[in-house]
């Protein structure tokens, strides 16, 4: 990494960063939210981009659901405890975090399943316009592998051709054959933030539909689904939304598409009359038609409890702190770590950065294992990338300084 400070005197550098951390923490308007999370003593947790920390309200809520709603009310809880409406109700809690009006997000299934629904649904929306010449699906060539697998399967099932392109190549790749484009808002390896507003506009100008994967952006930065005219989007809830391991994902269907959205997985809970048990499928109104099977209630209601931490949180404040945390981490790494030992993979420009910092070093796997032994938890991506995720609601600047200092010690 480039040198940004005088490297004479480790103690002086350490004092400088420690003082800066104290000053920044004292001015942090989101600092109070840290108390809403159960964080282990002595652990610096920088892996919220893989699994968010546990909100303190969740264990009690799960106990209530298990002991009372399930244990005492039994099947009555589908009505009396609101289990049946949970997918839409929780979707409306996620909506303001990603910039969507109510009624456009339904929670359930995994991200992979929702990618399949969204991508096939997008192709079917284009086909309904009798534009059969649009026989190509573009997919981010650097995407998380599952998105690529799903896109390839969706292309085969819909008789389309899959064309992998890098995000920076999308504009040039668009054309009259493009049906839809599947992109990641933030790259899971590098933390690069892609231009959702600009790329969505370019996709629409080409007459195609935009499908976005928000797994590494929702809860960390403004998304603006409605503002920027996104057609369909998916995301997980166990990263920056802190929903718990394997918590259900969500599907966004823009209001303007809902009456024509044709889900490739027409399950009984997405039926207009789910208890009619009719042999023919009639889709429910709105995003509800994106439901498939019986909701996973325990995970669903744990997620609902975890989303309570977002009450009163402005996503712009979250973004401002995210950028400050990642800036400070880069500054501390450049002061502490021997020159040339690591390479910054994540873009420095704020407009191109999510809420993680990725560093490349040859022995990254061994380095991360040693960091974890010393109480600094990030993660490793094959073959040589150290990833550090910064969740603004519970990560402080003191955590950042300690992580960089321990990293330097390990290296």
N, C-alpha and C positions, 0 to 999 in steps of 0.2 A: 504494500500500500504506500501511497505517496507520503512523504514526510511533511508534517504540518507544524511541528514544534521542535524546540531545542531538545536534543536527547541527552544532555548532560545533567546528571543528578536524578536518579530514579525517585528518591524521596520527594524532591521538589515537584516533580511531575505528578506523583501520587497525591500530594497535598493539594495541588491545583485542581485536579479532577474531583477529589473528595469535597473540597470546598464548593465547587460548582454544583455538585450533586446536592449538597445540603441547601444551597440557594434555590435551585430549581424545584426541589421537593417542597420547600417552604411556600413557594408561589403556585403550586399545583392545585388548580381548582377541582380536579377529579380525585384528589388524594383520599377524600372521605369514603369513596366507593370501595377502597381496598378492604375495609372492615366488613363488607358484605360477603367476602369470600373466605373459605377455610383453607388457608395456606400453611403448609408445614413450617415450623420454626427452623431457621437456619438454611432454608432452601431458596435459591434464586431461580425462579421458574420462568424460563423463556421458551416454552414449547406450547404456548396457547394456540399456535397456528396448527397444531396437531390435535391437542385435547385441552379444552379450556378448564380452568380451575373450578372447584366445587363451590357454588353459591351456598351460603349457610342456611338458606331457607329450604333447600331441597330435601335433606333427610327427614325433617319433620313433616313435610308435605307427603313424602312417600309413605311414612308411617301412618299418616291419616288415611291415605288412599287404601293401603293394604288392610289396616285394622278395622276401619269404619266403613268406607265405601264398598270395599270388596268383602271384608269379613262379616259385616252386619247387614248392610243394605243389599248385598249380593246383586242380582241382576237388575234390581230397581235403580241402581246407580247409572245405568245407561240414560235414564230420564232424569231422575232426581238429583244426580250429581253432575249432570251435563257431559257425561262421557261421549254421547253420540255427536255432539256439536263441537267437540274439542278440535278437530282438524281445521275447521274454519275459524274458530275463536282464536286459536293460537296463531293461525296465519295472519289474523288482523293485528296481533301483537308484534309480529315480525315486520309487517308492512311499513311502519314509519322508519324502521332502521334501514330499510333498503329504498326508501322513497317511493312507496306505493300507496295508493288509496285503498281503503278497506274493500273486501270482497274479491280480491284478485290473487290471493295466495291461499293454498290449501297445504296442510302439513301431513306427511305420511310417506311411508316407503323409504328407500335409500336414495342417495344422490344418483346412483347408477340407474335405478329404475326410472327416476324422474327425468334424467337425461334422455332415456329412450322414449318416454311419453312426449317430451317436448320436441325432440328432433323429428320423430315420425309425425307428430301432430303438425309441425311446421310444414313438412312436405305435403301433408294432406290439405292444409289450408291453401297452399299454392295450387295444388291440383284441382281444388274446387273452383278455381278461377279459370279452369280449362287451359292452363298454361303448361301443357305437357312438354314443351320444348325445354323447360327448366329441369334438366335431368342431372344436375350436378350438386353435390353437397360439399361445401368447403369446411374443413376442420383444422383447428390449430395443430400444426405438426409437432409442437413442443408440449402438447397437452399432457395432463395426467393420464397414464396409460388407459385406464378404464374408459374415459371419454372417447378415446380413439377406438377401443374395441366396440363400444356401443354404436359409435357413428358408422363403423364398417358394417356392422350387422343391420343397422337401420337402412343403410344404402342398399344392401342386398335385398332386404325385405320390400323396399319400395321401388325397386328397379332403377335406382339412381347410381351414379358413379361417385365414389368418394375421392376427393382431391385434397390431400394434406398440404397446407401452406403455412409458412411462418406468419405471425400476426402482422409484421411489417410488410408482408407481401400481399395482404388481403386486398387492398385497394386495386392493385394491378391485376389480381386474379379474378375480380368480379366481372360478370358479363351477363349476356342474355340467357346463358345456360344455368346460371346460379339459382337454385331454389332457396337454400338457406345456408347460414353460416353458424358454426358452433365455436365459440371462443371462451377463453378463461379471462376473467377480469384481472386477476393477478396470477402470475406464473408461480407454480408451487415450488420450483427449485430456486429460482433467482430472486423472487420477490418483485419482479418487474410489474409495474402497473400499466395495463394497456388502455388505450384511448376509447373507452366505451362510448362517449358521446359522438366522437368523430367517426369511428368505425360503424356505429349503428346508422348514422346518417348516410355514409357511403353505401352501406348494404341496401338501405331503402332506395337510394338514388338508382341503384342497379335493378330495382324491382324485386328484391329478395327479402327474406325475413331473417332477423337477428335473434339467436339463442345464446344466452350468456350463462356461464358457470360462475357463481359468486362465492364459492367455498372459501376463498382466501381474501375476500374483501368485506363481506357482510359482517357488520359489527366492528370494523376497523376503520372504515372510511365511507364518505357519502357515495351512494350508488346512483340514485336518481332514476329509477326504472321508468316511472311515469314521465318525468321531465324530459328524458331523452328518447322516449318513444320505443323502448325495448319491446319486442314482441312476446318472447317467452324467456323465462330464466329459471334456474334451479340453484339450490345451495344446500349445504349441510348445516347442522346446528350445533355440532360438538366442538367447533373451534372457537372463534371469537364470540359466539353466542352462548357458550358454556352450558350446553344442554346435556352433557354427559356422554359416556362412551356409547357409540352406536345410536345416539338419539335420532329421531326421525328427521328426514330431510323435508324440503318444501318445493312446490311448483308454483311459479307465477305465470298466469295467463292474462295478458292485457285485456281490459274490459272490452275493447273493440273487436277482439277475436273470440270471445267466449261463446257466443251463440253458434259459432261454426267450428269450434275446437273439437276434433274427433280423436279421442284418446285411443291409442292402440291397445290399451288394457282396460276394457270396459267392465269394471267390477261391480258387484251388487251395491256397494255403498255409494257408488257414483250414479246410481239409477234415480230417475225422477220419483219413482215409487219403490224404494228399496224393499219394503216388506210386502209388496204385491206379489213377488216371486213369479213374475211373468216370464215366459221364454224369450220374448223380444226385448232388446235393450233400448230404453228411451233415456237419453242423458239428462241429468239434473241441470238446473240453471246455474250459470256462473262457474266459478273455479271448482265448485263441488264435483263437477263431472270428471275432474282429475283424480278423485278418490278411486281406490280399487277394492281392497278387502277390509276386514275388521281392523280398526285402529289398534296399535300397540299402546294400551292405555297407561301402563306403568311408565314407560319411557316418555310418552306424550305429556303426561301430567308433571313429570320431573322437569321436562323442558319448559312447560308453562310457568312453574315456580321459578326456574332460573331466569326467565325473561323479566321477572319483577325488578331485577337490578337496573333495567333500562328506564324505569320511571324517572322522569325529570332529566335524563341525559340528552344533551344535544350532540348529534353525530358530528357536527363541525368542531366541537370541543374535543371529541375523541380523535378526530383527524389531526388537529393541531398538536395534541400531546403525542400522538403516534410519530409525527414527523420530528418533534423535539427529541423524543426518546431515541429514535434511530439515528438522528444527527449526532447526538451525544455519544452513542455507542461507537459510531465510526470515529469520532474525535478521540475517545479514550483508547480504542484499539490502536490508532495511529500514534498515540503518545506512549503506550505501554509495550506493544508487541515489537520484537526486533524487525527491522526493516527487511522486506522481501520474504518474510516468513509466511504471510497470508496474502491473498489477492481478493479485493472487493469485487464480488460478482453483481451485487444489487446496484442499480443506477443511483448516482448521487442526486440527480435532479428530483425535486419533490414531485413533480408531475408524472414521474415515471417510476415511483416507488410505492409499494404497498406498505405493510406493517411488519416486515421482517428484513433481516440483514443476512445475506449469504456470503460466506467467506470460503475461498478455495485454498486448501493446503494438501500436500501429498499424502499425509498420514491422518486424514480427517477422522476416520473411524476410531483409531486409537486415541486421538486427541479428545473426541467427544466422550468416549468411555471414561477417560481420566477426569474430564470436567464434571461428569455426573458423580463420580466418586467423591469429588470435592464440593458437591452441593450446588453446582451450576448445571441446570437441566436445559439443554437445547436438543437438537437432533442432527442426524447425519444422513445425507443422501449420496448414494453411490454415484461415482467412485470417490469423489474428493471434496464434497461440499459440507461445510458446517452451517446449519440453519439456526437462527435465533429469532423467535417470534415475540413481538412486543404487544401485549394486551393492555391498552391504556387504563382500563378500569382497575387493574390491580398491580401493574408493574410501575415501580418508581425509579427515579433517577439514581438513587443509591444502589438499587439492584443492577442497573446498567453499569455503573462504575465498578462494582464488585465483579461482575461477569467478565469485563474486559481485563481487570487486574488478574483474576485467576487464570484466564486464558493465556495471558503473558507468562505467568508462572509455569503453566504446563508446557508452553512452547519453548 
